[in-house]
Amino acid sequence: MDLIGASWGGLVASVGLLAGSGRDLPVRLGALAVAFAVGGFISGARARDKRVRHAAVAFVMAFVIYAAFIGLAHVIHRAGGSAPPELVPTDDDQQALMAVGWSAAFMLIGTGVAASMRRGRGRGRRRRR
């Protein structure tokens, strides 16, 4: 298990969570799609095998990093800073579940792209000695 690749993938995906927080649903879903696809690609590109497991770890890491940033924003707010974003940016449970499912799907899409690119390497080439 390459935790470095999964952590980088999670960090990139958490940027999508932060960028989409407090925005309208289409903008939020767009930010999640791009960030989670790139995060999935990064975690999948670093993994030698078990790419879905790496994608799952990156997915969880994204939400952990996002929650840590929200917690830090609350500390800054208490020290006199601006109001922090909400942990869950919507009151609608269906929208929240849709955003989580959307994120997971694009994380797997990015991982799949990385896997297909890795499999394609070296085909038709002979090793020189």
C-alpha positions as CSV (number, residue, x, y, z in Angstrom):
1,M,0.0,0.0,0.0
2,D,1.5,3.3,-1.1
3,L,0.1,5.8,1.5
4,I,2.0,8.7,-0.1
5,G,0.1,8.4,-3.4
6,A,-3.2,7.9,-1.6
7,S,-2.4,11.0,0.6
8,W,-1.6,13.1,-2.4
9,G,-4.7,12.0,-4.1
10,G,-6.7,12.8,-1.0
11,L,-5.1,16.2,-0.7
12,V,-5.9,17.1,-4.3
13,A,-9.5,15.8,-3.9
14,S,-10.0,17.8,-0.7
15,V,-9.3,21.0,-2.7
16,G,-12.4,20.2,-4.7
17,L,-14.4,19.9,-1.4
18,L,-13.1,23.2,-0.2
19,A,-13.6,24.9,-3.6
20,G,-17.2,23.6,-3.8
21,S,-18.2,24.4,-0.3
22,G,-20.9,27.0,-0.1
23,R,-21.5,27.1,-3.9
24,D,-24.5,26.1,-5.9
25,L,-24.9,22.4,-6.6
26,P,-23.8,22.4,-10.3
27,V,-20.6,24.3,-9.4
28,R,-20.0,22.1,-6.4
29,L,-20.4,18.9,-8.5
30,G,-18.1,20.3,-11.2
31,A,-15.4,21.1,-8.7
32,L,-15.8,17.6,-7.1
33,A,-15.6,15.9,-10.5
34,V,-12.4,17.6,-11.5
35,A,-10.6,17.3,-8.1
36,F,-11.7,13.7,-7.4
37,A,-10.8,12.5,-10.9
38,V,-7.3,14.1,-10.6
39,G,-7.0,12.7,-7.0
40,G,-8.0,9.3,-8.2
41,F,-5.5,9.5,-11.1
42,I,-2.7,10.5,-8.7
43,S,-3.4,7.7,-6.2
44,G,-3.8,5.2,-9.1
45,A,-0.7,6.2,-10.9
46,R,1.4,5.7,-7.8
47,A,-0.1,2.3,-7.0
48,R,1.5,-0.8,-8.4
49,D,-1.6,-2.9,-7.6
50,K,-4.9,-2.8,-5.7
51,R,-5.7,0.6,-7.2
52,V,-9.3,0.5,-5.9
53,R,-8.0,0.2,-2.4
54,H,-5.7,3.2,-3.0
55,A,-8.6,5.1,-4.4
56,A,-10.7,4.3,-1.3
57,V,-7.9,5.5,1.0
58,A,-7.6,8.7,-1.0
59,F,-11.3,9.2,-0.9
60,V,-11.4,8.9,2.9
61,M,-8.2,11.1,3.2
62,A,-10.0,13.8,1.2
63,F,-12.8,14.1,3.7
64,V,-10.4,13.9,6.7
65,I,-8.3,16.7,5.3
66,Y,-11.4,18.7,4.5
67,A,-12.7,18.2,8.1
68,A,-9.3,19.3,9.4
69,F,-9.4,22.5,7.3
70,I,-12.9,23.2,8.5
71,G,-11.8,22.7,12.1
72,L,-8.9,25.1,11.6
73,A,-11.3,27.6,10.1
74,H,-13.4,27.4,13.2
75,V,-10.3,28.1,15.4
76,I,-9.4,31.1,13.2
77,H,-13.0,32.3,13.5
78,R,-12.9,32.1,17.3
79,A,-9.7,34.1,17.2
80,G,-11.5,36.9,15.3
81,G,-11.3,35.7,11.7
82,S,-14.1,35.5,9.2
83,A,-16.9,33.0,9.4
84,P,-15.9,29.4,8.6
85,P,-17.6,27.3,5.9
86,E,-20.0,24.6,7.1
87,L,-18.9,21.0,7.3
88,V,-21.8,19.8,5.3
89,P,-22.6,22.7,2.9
90,T,-26.3,21.7,2.4
91,D,-29.3,20.8,4.5
92,D,-30.6,18.4,1.9
93,D,-29.5,14.9,2.7
94,Q,-30.1,13.8,-0.9
95,Q,-27.8,16.4,-2.3
96,A,-25.1,15.5,0.2
97,L,-25.4,11.8,-0.7
98,M,-25.4,12.6,-4.3
99,A,-22.2,14.7,-3.9
100,V,-20.5,11.9,-2.0
101,G,-21.5,9.3,-4.7
102,W,-20.4,11.7,-7.4
103,S,-17.0,12.1,-5.7
104,A,-16.6,8.4,-5.3
105,A,-17.4,7.8,-9.0
106,F,-14.9,10.3,-10.2
107,M,-12.3,9.0,-7.9
108,L,-12.7,5.6,-9.5
109,I,-12.8,7.1,-13.0
110,G,-9.4,8.8,-12.3
111,T,-8.0,5.6,-10.9
112,G,-9.2,3.6,-13.9
113,V,-7.6,6.1,-16.3
114,A,-4.3,5.7,-14.4
115,A,-4.6,1.9,-14.4
116,S,-5.2,1.8,-18.2
117,M,-2.3,4.1,-18.8
118,R,0.0,1.9,-16.7
119,R,-1.1,-1.2,-18.5
120,G,-0.4,0.4,-21.8
121,R,3.2,1.2,-21.0
122,G,5.8,-0.9,-22.7
123,R,3.5,-2.8,-25.1
124,G,5.2,-3.7,-28.3
125,R,8.6,-2.6,-27.1
126,R,11.5,-5.0,-26.5
127,R,13.9,-4.6,-23.8
128,R,17.4,-3.8,-24.9
129,R,20.3,-5.6,-23.4
